[in-house]
Amino acid sequence: MRVVSQKLRDSARDQECTLRFYGICNRNPETTVLAHVPCGQKGMGMKGPDQMSCFACSDCHDALDGRKRVEVDFRDVIRAVAETQAFWISKGLMKVQGVAA
C-alpha cells in the first residue's frame, strides 16, 4: 500500500531536521521538507510512501537523495524516520492500534 498524505508532507514545514547528518546539516527549519527515504519502493520520478520519510533540511535532503556526493550513515536515516513518526503519532497524524495517544 502506497501512502500519500498531504498532511504528513505539510507537517515538515518549519520543523527541525531529524536527519542531522554530521557536517552536512544546515539546521535551518526554513529549508525543511519531507524527505522520502530509499526503501525499495521508489525510483526515477517515483517517491516512496509518505510514512517512510523524515524531516530534512535542504542540505541533508540533497545528501539523502545523492545530489551531494557524501557518505550517508543509514543508521541516521532509521533514527530520523523513527523521530519523525513519533512526532506524527504525538500530533495525531499517524495512529498505531493499541497505543493511547
Backbone bond lengths (Angstrom), bond angles and torsions (degrees), N, CA, C in turn:
res aa  C-N    CA-C-N  psi(-1)  N-CA   C-N-CA  omega(-1)  CA-C   N-CA-C  phi
1 M - - - 1.444 - - 1.531 109.00 -
2 R 1.301 115.89 125.26 1.464 120.79 179.46 1.520 109.04 -97.48
3 V 1.320 115.81 114.56 1.453 121.60 -179.24 1.525 109.84 -89.42
4 V 1.326 115.95 126.79 1.456 122.67 173.34 1.522 105.73 -125.35
5 S 1.329 116.95 118.56 1.458 121.12 -176.35 1.518 110.36 -136.62
6 Q 1.314 115.88 114.53 1.451 119.96 177.58 1.529 110.76 -63.83
7 K 1.351 117.23 -32.29 1.467 120.14 178.67 1.525 111.02 -64.77
8 L 1.332 117.95 -41.06 1.466 120.28 177.14 1.524 109.76 -65.53
9 R 1.312 116.53 -43.95 1.471 120.19 -179.84 1.526 110.91 -62.00
10 D 1.328 116.39 -44.40 1.463 120.63 -179.69 1.523 112.43 -67.75
11 S 1.338 117.35 -25.53 1.470 120.67 -176.85 1.526 112.92 -65.00
12 A 1.317 117.29 -16.88 1.475 120.91 -179.15 1.522 112.20 -75.31
13 R 1.312 116.31 -20.41 1.471 120.26 -174.41 1.529 110.89 -56.89
14 D 1.315 116.46 124.56 1.473 125.08 175.56 1.535 113.91 65.69
15 Q 1.321 117.83 18.61 1.467 121.35 176.74 1.525 110.20 -89.19
16 E 1.317 115.20 157.61 1.466 120.52 172.46 1.533 108.86 -68.58
17 C 1.296 117.13 146.20 1.459 122.61 176.37 1.529 108.83 -64.56
18 T 1.332 117.30 128.39 1.462 119.58 175.99 1.531 111.07 -91.95
19 L 1.324 118.21 -15.74 1.472 119.67 177.71 1.530 111.24 -70.89
20 R 1.312 116.14 -51.98 1.460 121.98 177.30 1.540 113.36 49.07
21 F 1.333 116.60 48.07 1.467 119.54 177.38 1.522 109.03 -59.25
22 Y 1.326 116.76 127.54 1.462 122.78 -177.30 1.528 110.26 -60.29
23 G 1.321 115.66 128.86 1.454 121.42 177.65 1.519 114.40 78.06
24 I 1.326 117.09 0.50 1.461 121.10 -177.54 1.531 110.94 -120.42
25 C 1.323 116.84 -41.93 1.463 123.14 -173.11 1.524 111.67 -57.34
26 N 1.336 116.03 130.64 1.469 119.07 178.44 1.528 111.96 -92.14
27 R 1.338 117.36 -5.87 1.479 124.20 175.55 1.530 113.09 53.22
28 N 1.324 116.19 31.99 1.460 121.04 179.68 1.530 108.99 -109.34
29 P 1.342 117.97 103.22 1.472 120.76 -178.92 1.534 113.40 -59.76
30 E 1.319 117.44 -21.27 1.467 119.61 178.88 1.524 112.09 -66.78
31 T 1.345 117.72 -17.84 1.463 120.95 -179.28 1.528 112.37 -103.20
32 T 1.335 117.75 3.33 1.467 121.31 -174.45 1.520 112.29 -74.01
33 V 1.339 114.24 134.79 1.467 122.69 175.66 1.520 108.19 -134.13
34 L 1.322 116.60 170.74 1.457 121.28 173.74 1.521 107.53 -84.15
35 A 1.317 116.38 115.27 1.467 122.05 -177.44 1.527 109.55 -103.10
36 H 1.313 116.82 124.36 1.463 122.55 179.18 1.525 108.99 -82.08
37 V 1.322 115.72 129.19 1.464 120.07 -177.62 1.519 110.25 -86.45
38 P 1.324 117.66 149.94 1.464 120.06 177.31 1.520 109.59 -68.77
39 C 1.328 116.51 115.30 1.463 120.14 -177.45 1.522 111.89 -135.90
40 G 1.326 116.31 21.36 1.463 119.95 177.91 1.509 113.37 83.71
41 Q 1.310 117.30 -1.74 1.458 120.36 -178.78 1.514 111.06 -117.77
42 K 1.303 116.42 24.18 1.459 118.96 177.56 1.514 108.17 -137.36
43 G 1.291 116.05 162.62 1.451 120.76 -179.88 1.513 109.20 -163.65
44 M 1.308 116.30 -164.97 1.447 121.28 -178.33 1.530 109.74 -58.53
45 G 1.323 116.31 115.39 1.449 120.88 178.74 1.515 115.03 75.58
46 M 1.341 117.56 6.93 1.463 120.66 -178.56 1.526 108.93 -129.43
47 K 1.333 116.79 121.43 1.463 121.28 179.75 1.516 109.67 -84.73
48 G 1.330 115.12 155.43 1.446 120.36 172.40 1.519 109.61 -73.37
49 P 1.336 117.18 177.76 1.462 119.58 179.26 1.526 111.17 -66.20
50 D 1.330 115.65 146.99 1.464 120.36 -174.81 1.521 113.15 -62.03
51 Q 1.322 118.78 -28.88 1.473 119.27 -179.92 1.532 111.85 -71.11
52 M 1.319 118.15 -14.49 1.463 122.67 176.38 1.518 109.34 -100.99
53 S 1.321 114.44 58.35 1.458 122.18 -175.30 1.517 109.68 -139.74
54 C 1.313 114.32 170.72 1.468 120.12 176.16 1.521 108.32 -149.16
55 F 1.334 115.00 167.30 1.456 120.41 176.25 1.529 108.17 -81.18
56 A 1.330 116.45 128.85 1.464 119.97 -176.99 1.522 110.55 -139.02
57 C 1.340 115.09 131.73 1.464 119.60 171.73 1.535 107.43 -67.21
58 S 1.301 116.68 167.89 1.466 120.25 -176.44 1.529 112.23 -58.94
59 D 1.331 118.25 -38.27 1.465 120.14 -178.07 1.528 112.04 -72.23
60 C 1.339 117.47 -42.57 1.468 120.16 177.34 1.532 110.77 -66.08
61 H 1.341 116.61 -36.93 1.469 120.87 177.83 1.523 110.43 -62.84
62 D 1.330 116.55 -43.05 1.469 120.30 177.47 1.528 110.86 -61.33
63 A 1.325 117.30 -39.50 1.469 120.79 179.07 1.527 110.45 -67.54
64 L 1.320 117.01 -43.79 1.462 121.24 -179.11 1.523 111.25 -62.32
65 D 1.318 117.08 -41.13 1.463 121.61 -177.90 1.527 113.62 -85.18
66 G 1.340 117.24 -1.23 1.457 120.11 176.28 1.518 114.88 84.76
67 R 1.318 117.04 8.68 1.471 119.18 177.04 1.520 111.36 -75.85
68 K 1.340 116.46 -21.68 1.470 122.24 172.36 1.516 106.12 -110.88
69 R 1.290 116.66 130.24 1.464 120.63 -178.68 1.521 109.83 -84.86
70 V 1.320 114.57 87.99 1.459 121.92 177.88 1.524 107.73 -138.09
71 E 1.311 115.09 159.16 1.457 119.72 177.05 1.519 108.56 -84.33
72 V 1.318 116.21 125.77 1.456 123.03 -177.84 1.522 109.32 -102.96
73 D 1.330 116.52 131.26 1.465 121.50 175.23 1.523 106.85 -91.09
74 F 1.325 116.86 109.98 1.456 120.27 -174.89 1.520 113.37 -70.96
75 R 1.320 118.20 -8.21 1.473 119.61 170.20 1.521 109.04 -66.67
76 D 1.333 116.88 -33.43 1.472 120.56 175.74 1.525 110.57 -65.50
77 V 1.321 116.93 -36.63 1.460 121.25 -179.29 1.533 110.23 -65.84
78 I 1.326 116.79 -45.25 1.470 120.71 179.37 1.525 109.97 -62.70
79 R 1.328 117.16 -43.27 1.464 121.06 177.99 1.523 110.26 -61.14
80 A 1.333 117.11 -43.35 1.462 121.68 -178.16 1.525 111.41 -64.60
81 V 1.323 117.51 -41.18 1.470 120.52 177.48 1.525 109.32 -63.27
82 A 1.328 117.42 -43.35 1.468 120.86 179.11 1.528 111.11 -61.91
83 E 1.325 117.75 -43.75 1.469 121.42 178.97 1.532 110.93 -64.15
84 T 1.321 116.44 -40.76 1.458 120.99 -179.82 1.524 110.53 -66.77
85 Q 1.337 117.01 -43.64 1.457 119.82 178.96 1.528 111.14 -65.93
86 A 1.321 118.34 -36.90 1.469 121.08 176.22 1.530 109.98 -61.68
87 F 1.327 117.24 -39.66 1.464 121.42 176.67 1.530 109.96 -61.63
88 W 1.345 116.40 -47.65 1.468 120.06 -179.58 1.528 111.51 -60.62
89 I 1.329 116.87 -41.94 1.458 120.68 179.01 1.523 109.99 -62.88
90 S 1.334 116.96 -43.61 1.470 120.48 -179.50 1.528 112.37 -64.57
91 K 1.322 116.84 -27.97 1.476 121.67 -179.39 1.528 112.07 -95.26
92 G 1.329 117.53 1.58 1.458 120.78 179.87 1.513 114.09 76.41
93 L 1.323 118.45 13.54 1.453 122.09 179.32 1.529 112.42 -84.78
94 M 1.331 116.17 -19.17 1.462 122.28 177.15 1.513 106.72 -134.09
95 K 1.301 116.70 134.20 1.470 120.92 -179.20 1.518 109.06 -116.68
96 V 1.348 114.48 141.19 1.454 121.59 175.17 1.520 106.24 -122.10
97 Q 1.318 116.69 121.30 1.466 119.89 -178.43 1.512 110.79 -59.59
98 G 1.332 115.11 137.94 1.465 120.71 177.50 1.515 114.61 86.73
99 V 1.334 117.04 -1.17 1.461 121.07 179.70 1.529 108.35 -111.94
100 A 1.306 115.86 124.91 1.474 119.98 176.89 1.520 109.26 -81.06
101 A 1.310 115.44 133.54 1.472 120.02 -178.56 1.506 111.04 -80.69
